[in-house]
Amino acid sequence: MSVLKIENLSYVYNPGMPSETKALDNINFEIDEGTFVGVIGHTGSGKSTLISHLNGLTKPQTGRILLDGKDIWKDYENIRDVRFSVGLVFQYPEYQLFEETCYRDIAFGPKNMGLSEEEIDKRVKMAAKFCGVTDEMLAGSPFDLSGGQKRRAAIAGIIAMMPRVLVLDEPCAGLDPEGRELILSQVKRYHDETGGTVILVSHSMEDIANYADKVVVMQNGAVYKYAPTEEIFRDAETLAKMGLGIPDVTKVFIKLREMGVDIGTDVYTIPYAVKTLLKYKAKKEAEKNA
């Protein structure tokens, strides 16, 4: 069942001016409830403009965004509720922290939803647990945390609103590999345990390969392809020609193919690579013993 549907969405910055730029060009696709969707593409391909439309932060110039089949802009008074249903985490979300304590920062969204103090407390603790924010961190100032801890606290503030759809725009930008893995594993855990829909924008093809069920490939403001992750990586050589950084393990399999090894190139994760190599080894041994 579709939770979000993008219909004929187009958007132009500075229309009618010399600096006019078409950011989105007739975008059409649907996102099923409970799906983990990756969004990839070059800088300037339209990724951030696209996701800013999903919760009403940007109003379509052409086309519609449907949430549960209803145009989110049909009734302007409901746009606030849409933003609670579709939670958007910006790049460097730690810059959104402002309260005296992490607890109050995470509680800010639920409080503005008009929830009871008991429900707010429940949600703060739930979100903190998902994001690895300890009781000690909750009681302290967010400005005393490390960069990675601030990032987790900021994401917890969005999760505490329990959005139907959680949208993250490059949530791991600027983090080291350990910090990136921690953030993404916590987001994946949230997805698995709540059944919520997650949309992850990332420049890292490894991250998309490891976590996404389906992938939207953006190019020049349009959707080049939208398909299950394994299908996207069957086209890895084309993605590489587009300048997208395909996973290192995929590069290895493309090179093996070029060297004459009869093996597929749609390998995008290490476990899948191991499975593929073992299958290839068994095939060669069977041929040898035939």
Secondary structure, 3 states (H helix, E strand, C coil): CEEEEEEEEEEEECCCCCCCEEEEEEEEEEEECCCEEEEECCCCCCHHHHHHHHCCCCCCCEEEEEECCEECCCCHHHHHHHHHHEEEECCCHHHHCCCCCHHHHHHHHHHHCCCCHHHHHHHHHHHHHHHCCCHHHHHCCHHHCCHHHHHHHHHHHHHCCCCCEEEEECCCCCCCHHHHHHHHHHHHHHHHHHCCEEEEECCCHHHHHHHCCEEEEEECCEEEEEEEHHHHHHCHHHHHHCCCCCCHHHHHHHHHHHCCCCCCCCCCCHHHHHHHHHHHHHHHHHHHHC
